[in-house]
Amino acid sequence: MDRVGGKTLSVRSGPGRTTINDLGALWINDSNQSEVYKLFERFHLESELQRTTGKSIHQAQDGTTTAAPYDSPLSEEVRMALTQLLPAWSQLIEEHNLEDPRASPQAKRLDSMSFAHYCEKELNLPAVLDVANQITRGLLGVEAHEISMLFITDYITSATGLANIVSERKDGGQYMRCKTGMQSLCHGMSKELAPGSVHVNTPVAEIEQSASGCIVRSSSGAVLRSKKVVVSVPTTLYPTLTFSPPLLAEKRALAENSILGYYSKMVFVWDKPWWREQGFSGVFQSSLNPISLARDTSIEADQQWSITCFMVGEPGRRWSQLSKQVRQKSVWEQLRTAYENAGAKVPEPVNALEIEWSKQQYFLGAPSPVYGLNDLTTLGGEIRTPFKSVHFVGTETSLVWKGYMEGAIRSGQRGAQEVVASLAPPA
């Protein structure tokens, strides 16, 4: 990789344009995501609050389009589904043990069933499954049947609850964005490091440990020596590295059993915010495909006007098989048709930006690894366990805001503390 930033990726809005759009991580907040916000302040970055006014659009499975004020129930069916799902799930979240999910009440039972099974068999309301799929697609790029009920409960709990993880208001996971792009955080941190300490285009291929220390070999031929190594790639990618000696069986099984969701973005750019001018919020939620959700990602002060569409989960996987031209056309037609059915006049975009994270060699999906049935109770205890002189970090290993930049930063802090403690002389 020839850049810093990982799953933050900020690009120009188009040829000849100076405005920025994010194709990777996009949102933070300034309250319960305290560590990432500290970096915002440290690097004097400016924020843009997510738009939460105007009419939002919902597209049902039969293609019916409904426009309603932001935050209002979009259909009686969805309202009933949420009425059934939330009380029972909220109780599980309240009782969940973040430090050790295996110690949570009903842990083994919940880990033995999928989120889909829980909705279908325990709550017995068909619309709940559609809501469940919208939740898992939007958060993790997977279907509700691919994820254990214990895992999704752990994930939601780490984000301070369901209300916050889906919210675009204060304390919510989608509260604010960075005017210069989220990759500005990584550029800021990189500039603080000693010159020559960041090596791009140097993908690690092998980590060797011995009594004399660690040797890291790159596929580009570089060889680095150290006392300790911190691995930050997603758990799912551990098998792409050669460990000598090999990882213990439990750590290998954890990696081999995890998957990364399908997550793609397509950003449409305009010269004017036509949806705002016509009273829409830019929020679009769909039970059809390829788009599962879309949000206004404009920066008003810069006159950067855009809507970002998310193609995720199984609908995204199917869409991914199409040619680039057909992919873009299908996304645009769905978005345009939905807004026109809601009464809007929709102009052609001046540019479209696209990324498929599942096709990126060093990522293979986003936002973070997912575990299936029985994995969390049998293997979850290994996720943060060091292997001799190798320490493991990454957003999925965090106790707070897994899958988000906040979780990534906190996990890095933990890994650094482990290394410092292990190198300290005996008291």
C-alpha positions as CSV (number, residue, x, y, z in Angstrom):
1,M,0.0,0.0,0.0
2,D,1.4,3.4,-1.0
3,R,-0.4,5.5,1.6
4,V,-1.1,5.8,5.4
5,G,-4.6,5.6,6.7
6,G,-5.8,2.0,6.4
7,K,-9.6,2.1,6.1
8,T,-9.7,5.9,6.1
9,L,-9.5,7.1,2.5
10,S,-10.1,10.7,1.5
11,V,-10.1,11.6,-2.2
12,R,-10.9,14.6,-4.4
13,S,-14.5,15.0,-5.4
14,G,-13.5,14.9,-9.1
15,P,-11.1,16.1,-11.7
16,G,-10.2,19.7,-11.1
17,R,-12.0,19.9,-7.8
18,T,-10.5,20.8,-4.5
19,T,-13.2,19.4,-2.3
20,I,-12.9,16.0,-0.5
21,N,-15.0,12.9,-0.2
22,D,-14.4,10.0,2.1
23,L,-14.5,6.5,0.6
24,G,-13.6,4.9,3.9
25,A,-14.4,5.6,7.6
26,L,-16.6,8.6,7.7
27,W,-18.2,9.4,11.1
28,I,-17.3,10.1,14.7
29,N,-18.8,11.9,17.7
30,D,-17.4,14.3,20.3
31,S,-18.7,12.6,23.5
32,N,-18.4,8.9,23.9
33,Q,-15.8,8.6,21.2
34,S,-13.4,10.6,23.3
35,E,-10.0,9.2,21.9
36,V,-10.7,9.9,18.3
37,Y,-12.1,13.3,19.1
38,K,-8.9,14.1,21.0
39,L,-7.0,13.7,17.8
40,F,-9.5,15.9,16.0
41,E,-8.7,18.6,18.5
42,R,-4.9,17.9,18.5
43,F,-4.7,18.4,14.7
44,H,-7.2,21.3,14.7
45,L,-9.6,19.5,12.3
46,E,-13.0,21.0,11.5
47,S,-16.2,19.0,11.8
48,E,-19.4,18.9,9.8
49,L,-22.5,17.7,11.7
50,Q,-24.6,15.1,9.9
51,R,-27.8,16.5,8.4
52,T,-30.9,15.5,10.5
53,T,-33.7,17.6,9.0
54,G,-36.0,17.2,6.0
55,K,-37.9,14.2,4.6
56,S,-36.3,10.8,4.6
57,I,-37.1,8.1,2.0
58,H,-37.8,4.4,2.7
59,Q,-38.0,1.8,-0.1
60,A,-39.9,-1.3,0.8
61,Q,-39.3,-4.8,-0.6
62,D,-42.2,-4.4,-3.1
63,G,-40.6,-1.2,-4.4
64,T,-43.0,1.2,-2.7
65,T,-41.4,4.5,-1.8
66,T,-42.4,6.4,1.3
67,A,-41.1,9.9,2.3
68,A,-41.5,11.0,5.9
69,P,-40.0,13.6,8.3
70,Y,-36.6,12.6,9.6
71,D,-36.8,10.3,12.6
72,S,-40.5,9.4,12.1
73,P,-41.6,5.8,11.8
74,L,-41.4,4.9,8.1
75,S,-44.1,2.3,8.1
76,E,-46.5,0.5,10.6
77,E,-44.7,-2.8,9.8
78,V,-41.3,-1.4,10.7
79,R,-42.7,0.3,13.8
80,M,-44.3,-3.0,15.0
81,A,-41.0,-4.9,14.3
82,L,-39.0,-2.5,16.4
83,T,-41.6,-2.6,19.1
84,Q,-41.1,-6.3,19.3
85,L,-37.3,-6.4,18.9
86,L,-36.1,-3.5,21.0
87,P,-37.4,-4.4,24.5
88,A,-36.1,-8.0,24.4
89,W,-32.8,-7.0,22.9
90,S,-32.3,-4.1,25.2
91,Q,-32.4,-6.4,28.1
92,L,-29.7,-8.6,26.6
93,I,-27.6,-5.6,26.0
94,E,-28.0,-4.3,29.5
95,E,-26.9,-7.7,30.9
96,H,-24.0,-8.2,28.5
97,N,-20.5,-8.6,29.9
98,L,-18.2,-6.6,27.6
99,E,-15.0,-7.7,29.4
100,D,-15.8,-11.3,28.8
101,P,-18.9,-12.0,26.6
102,R,-18.6,-15.7,27.6
103,A,-19.7,-14.7,31.2
104,S,-22.9,-13.0,30.0
105,P,-26.2,-14.5,30.9
106,Q,-27.3,-17.1,28.3
107,A,-24.0,-16.7,26.5
108,K,-23.8,-20.2,25.1
109,R,-27.4,-20.2,24.0
110,L,-27.2,-16.8,22.3
111,D,-23.9,-17.8,20.6
112,S,-25.5,-21.0,19.3
113,M,-28.2,-19.1,17.3
114,S,-28.0,-16.6,14.6
115,F,-29.5,-13.1,14.8
116,A,-31.9,-14.2,12.1
117,H,-33.0,-17.3,14.2
118,Y,-33.5,-15.1,17.2
119,C,-35.8,-12.8,15.3
120,E,-37.7,-15.5,13.5
121,K,-38.1,-18.1,16.2
122,E,-38.1,-16.1,19.4
123,L,-40.0,-13.0,18.3
124,N,-42.1,-14.6,15.6
125,L,-42.7,-11.4,13.5
126,P,-41.7,-11.6,9.8
127,A,-40.8,-7.8,9.5
128,V,-38.3,-8.2,12.3
129,L,-36.0,-10.2,10.0
130,D,-35.9,-7.4,7.4
131,V,-35.0,-4.9,10.1
132,A,-32.4,-7.3,11.5
133,N,-30.8,-7.6,8.0
134,Q,-30.8,-3.8,7.6
135,I,-29.0,-3.5,10.9
136,T,-26.3,-6.1,10.2
137,R,-25.8,-5.0,6.6
138,G,-25.3,-1.4,7.6
139,L,-23.1,-2.1,10.5
140,L,-21.0,-5.1,9.4
141,G,-21.8,-5.9,5.7
142,V,-23.3,-9.3,6.5
143,E,-26.7,-10.9,6.7
144,A,-28.5,-11.6,10.0
145,H,-28.1,-15.4,9.5
146,E,-24.3,-15.1,9.3
147,I,-23.8,-13.6,12.7
148,S,-24.4,-15.1,16.2
149,M,-26.8,-13.3,18.5
150,L,-24.1,-13.1,21.1
151,F,-21.7,-11.4,18.7
152,I,-24.2,-8.7,17.5
153,T,-25.2,-8.1,21.1
154,D,-21.5,-7.6,22.0
155,Y,-20.9,-5.3,19.1
156,I,-23.9,-3.1,19.9
157,T,-23.1,-3.0,23.6
158,S,-19.5,-1.8,22.8
159,A,-21.1,1.2,21.0
160,T,-23.1,2.2,24.2
161,G,-26.3,0.6,22.9
162,L,-28.5,0.4,19.9
163,A,-29.9,3.9,20.1
164,N,-26.4,5.4,19.8
165,I,-24.9,3.1,17.2
166,V,-27.6,3.9,14.7
167,S,-28.0,7.6,15.6
168,E,-26.9,10.6,13.6
169,R,-27.4,13.0,16.5
170,K,-25.3,13.9,19.6
171,D,-23.7,10.8,21.1
172,G,-24.5,8.8,18.0
173,G,-22.1,6.8,15.8
174,Q,-22.8,9.0,12.7
175,Y,-22.9,12.4,14.4
176,M,-20.0,14.3,12.7
177,R,-17.6,14.2,9.8
178,C,-14.2,15.8,9.0
179,K,-14.2,18.7,6.5
180,T,-10.8,17.7,5.1
181,G,-11.5,14.0,5.2
182,M,-11.0,11.4,7.9
183,Q,-7.6,10.5,6.5
184,S,-6.4,13.8,7.9
185,L,-6.2,12.1,11.3
186,C,-3.7,9.6,9.9
187,H,-1.7,12.2,8.1
188,G,-1.5,14.1,11.4
189,M,-0.3,11.2,13.4
190,S,2.2,10.2,10.6
191,K,3.8,13.6,10.6
192,E,4.4,13.4,14.4
193,L,6.6,10.3,14.0
194,A,10.3,10.4,13.4
195,P,11.3,10.7,9.7
196,G,11.8,7.3,8.1
197,S,9.8,5.4,10.7
198,V,6.7,4.8,8.4
199,H,7.4,2.4,5.6
200,V,4.8,2.4,2.8
201,N,4.8,-0.2,-0.1
202,T,6.3,-2.6,2.4
203,P,3.6,-5.3,3.0
204,V,4.6,-7.7,5.8
205,A,4.8,-11.4,4.7
206,E,6.5,-13.1,7.7
207,I,7.0,-12.6,11.4
208,E,9.8,-14.7,13.0
209,Q,10.4,-14.9,16.7
210,S,13.4,-16.2,18.6
211,A,15.2,-15.8,21.9
212,S,17.1,-12.8,20.3
213,G,14.0,-10.9,19.3
214,C,11.7,-10.5,16.2
215,I,12.4,-10.3,12.5
216,V,9.8,-9.0,10.2
217,R,10.2,-9.7,6.5
218,S,8.3,-7.8,3.8
219,S,7.3,-9.2,0.4
220,S,9.2,-6.2,-1.0
221,G,12.4,-7.6,0.4
222,A,12.7,-5.3,3.5
223,V,13.9,-6.9,6.7
224,L,13.2,-5.2,10.1
225,R,14.3,-6.3,13.5
226,S,12.7,-5.5,16.9
227,K,12.1,-6.7,20.4
228,K,8.3,-6.7,19.9
229,V,5.8,-6.7,17.1
230,V,2.3,-5.3,17.1
231,V,-0.1,-6.8,14.4
232,S,-3.0,-4.5,13.5
233,V,-4.4,-6.2,10.4
234,P,-7.9,-7.7,10.8
235,T,-8.1,-11.1,12.4
236,T,-9.4,-12.5,9.2
237,L,-6.1,-11.7,7.5
238,Y,-3.8,-13.5,9.9
239,P,-3.6,-16.5,7.5
240,T,-2.0,-14.1,4.9
241,L,1.0,-13.8,7.3
242,T,3.6,-16.5,8.0
243,F,4.3,-16.8,11.7
244,S,7.4,-18.6,12.9
245,P,6.8,-20.4,15.2
246,P,3.2,-20.9,14.0
247,L,0.3,-19.2,15.9
248,L,-1.3,-21.4,18.5
249,A,-4.2,-23.5,17.3
250,E,-6.9,-21.4,19.1
251,K,-5.6,-18.1,17.5
252,R,-5.5,-19.7,14.1
253,A,-9.0,-21.1,14.5
254,L,-10.2,-17.6,15.5
255,A,-8.8,-16.1,12.4
256,E,-10.0,-18.9,10.1
257,N,-13.5,-18.8,11.4
258,S,-13.9,-15.0,11.1
259,I,-15.2,-13.3,8.0
260,L,-15.2,-9.7,6.7
261,G,-18.5,-8.3,5.4
262,Y,-19.1,-7.0,1.9
263,Y,-18.9,-3.2,2.0
264,S,-18.9,-0.8,-0.9
265,K,-19.5,2.9,-1.4
266,M,-20.5,5.0,-4.3
267,V,-20.5,8.7,-3.9
268,F,-22.5,10.9,-6.3
269,V,-21.4,14.5,-6.5
270,W,-23.4,17.5,-7.7
271,D,-22.9,21.3,-8.1
272,K,-26.0,22.0,-6.1
273,P,-27.8,20.3,-3.1
274,W,-31.0,19.6,-5.0
275,W,-32.4,17.3,-2.3
276,R,-31.9,20.0,0.4
277,E,-33.5,22.6,-1.8
278,Q,-36.5,20.3,-2.2
279,G,-36.8,19.5,1.5
280,F,-35.1,16.1,1.8
281,S,-32.7,15.0,4.5
282,G,-30.6,12.8,2.1
283,V,-31.4,9.8,4.2
284,F,-32.4,6.8,2.0
285,Q,-33.1,3.3,3.4
286,S,-34.0,0.4,1.1
287,S,-35.0,-3.2,1.4
288,L,-34.3,-3.7,-2.3
289,N,-30.9,-3.7,-4.0
290,P,-28.2,-2.8,-4.7
291,I,-28.4,0.2,-2.3
292,S,-29.2,-0.6,1.3
293,L,-28.7,2.9,2.6
294,A,-27.5,6.3,1.6
295,R,-26.7,9.5,3.4
296,D,-26.0,13.2,2.7
297,T,-22.2,13.6,3.0
298,S,-21.9,17.2,1.9
299,I,-19.6,19.9,3.4
300,E,-21.7,23.1,3.2
301,A,-18.9,25.6,3.8
302,D,-16.9,24.1,0.9
303,Q,-19.9,23.8,-1.4
304,Q,-19.2,20.1,-1.7
305,W,-22.6,18.5,-2.3
306,S,-22.8,14.7,-2.3
307,I,-24.8,11.6,-1.4
308,T,-23.0,8.4,-0.4
309,C,-24.6,5.1,-1.2
310,F,-23.8,1.9,0.6
311,M,-23.9,-1.5,-1.1
312,V,-23.5,-4.0,1.7
313,G,-24.2,-7.6,2.6
314,E,-25.7,-10.1,0.2
315,P,-27.3,-7.5,-2.1
316,G,-23.8,-5.9,-2.4
317,R,-22.1,-9.3,-3.1
318,R,-24.5,-9.9,-6.0
319,W,-24.1,-6.3,-7.3
320,S,-20.3,-6.8,-7.1
321,Q,-20.4,-9.4,-9.9
322,L,-21.5,-6.8,-12.4
323,S,-19.2,-4.7,-14.6
324,K,-18.2,-1.3,-13.3
325,Q,-20.5,0.5,-15.8
326,V,-23.5,-1.7,-15.0
327,R,-22.8,-1.3,-11.2
328,Q,-22.8,2.5,-11.4
329,K,-25.9,2.6,-13.6
330,S,-27.9,0.3,-11.3
331,V,-27.0,2.4,-8.2
332,W,-27.9,5.6,-9.9
333,E,-31.2,4.3,-11.3
334,Q,-32.3,3.1,-7.9
335,L,-31.4,6.3,-6.2
336,R,-32.9,8.5,-8.9
337,T,-36.1,6.5,-9.2
338,A,-36.7,6.5,-5.4
339,Y,-36.4,10.3,-5.2
340,E,-38.5,10.8,-8.3
341,N,-41.2,8.6,-6.8
342,A,-41.1,10.8,-3.7
343,G,-41.8,13.8,-5.9
344,A,-38.2,15.2,-6.4
345,K,-36.7,16.5,-9.5
346,V,-33.3,14.8,-9.8
347,P,-30.4,16.1,-11.9
348,E,-27.6,14.0,-13.2
349,P,-24.5,14.0,-11.0
350,V,-21.3,15.6,-12.2
351,N,-19.1,12.8,-10.9
352,A,-19.3,9.4,-9.2
353,L,-16.7,7.8,-6.9
354,E,-16.6,4.1,-6.1
355,I,-14.7,1.7,-3.8
356,E,-15.3,-2.0,-3.2
357,W,-13.4,-2.7,0.1
358,S,-13.8,-6.5,-0.4
359,K,-11.7,-6.3,-3.6
360,Q,-8.9,-4.3,-1.9
361,Q,-5.9,-6.8,-1.4
362,Y,-5.0,-5.7,2.1
363,F,-8.5,-5.4,3.5
364,L,-10.8,-7.9,1.8
365,G,-13.9,-6.4,3.4
366,A,-15.1,-3.9,6.0
367,P,-15.5,-2.6,8.6
368,S,-14.3,-5.4,11.0
369,P,-14.3,-9.2,11.4
370,V,-17.4,-11.0,12.2
371,Y,-17.8,-14.3,14.0
372,G,-20.4,-17.0,13.4
373,L,-22.1,-19.5,15.7
374,N,-20.3,-20.6,18.8
375,D,-17.1,-18.8,18.0
376,L,-17.3,-16.1,20.6
377,T,-17.8,-18.6,23.5
378,T,-15.2,-21.1,22.3
379,L,-12.5,-18.8,20.8
380,G,-13.3,-15.3,21.8
381,G,-10.9,-15.4,24.8
382,E,-8.0,-15.4,22.4
383,I,-8.8,-12.2,20.5
384,R,-6.5,-10.0,22.6
385,T,-4.0,-12.6,23.8
386,P,-0.4,-11.9,22.8
387,F,1.7,-14.7,21.2
388,K,5.1,-14.6,22.8
389,S,6.5,-11.2,21.6
390,V,3.7,-10.5,19.1
391,H,0.8,-8.3,20.3
392,F,-2.6,-8.0,18.5
393,V,-4.7,-4.9,18.1
394,G,-7.4,-3.7,15.7
395,T,-10.9,-2.3,16.1
396,E,-12.4,-5.8,16.6
397,T,-10.3,-6.3,19.7
398,S,-11.6,-3.2,21.5
399,L,-14.0,-3.2,24.3
400,V,-15.4,0.2,23.2
401,W,-16.8,1.0,19.7
402,K,-15.7,-2.1,17.9
403,G,-15.6,-1.6,14.2
404,Y,-15.1,2.2,14.5
405,M,-12.1,4.5,14.5
406,E,-12.6,4.9,18.3
407,G,-12.2,1.2,18.7
408,A,-9.1,1.1,16.5
409,I,-7.4,3.9,18.5
410,R,-8.3,2.4,21.9
411,S,-7.0,-1.0,20.8
412,G,-3.7,0.6,19.7
413,Q,-3.3,2.2,23.0
414,R,-3.9,-1.1,24.7
415,G,-1.3,-2.8,22.5
416,A,1.3,-0.1,23.2
417,Q,0.7,-0.4,27.0
418,E,1.2,-4.2,26.7
419,V,4.5,-3.6,24.9
420,V,5.7,-1.0,27.3
421,A,4.8,-3.1,30.3
422,S,6.6,-6.2,28.9
423,L,9.8,-4.3,28.2
424,A,9.9,-2.6,31.6
425,P,12.6,-3.8,34.0
426,P,11.4,-6.0,36.9
427,A,10.3,-3.9,39.9
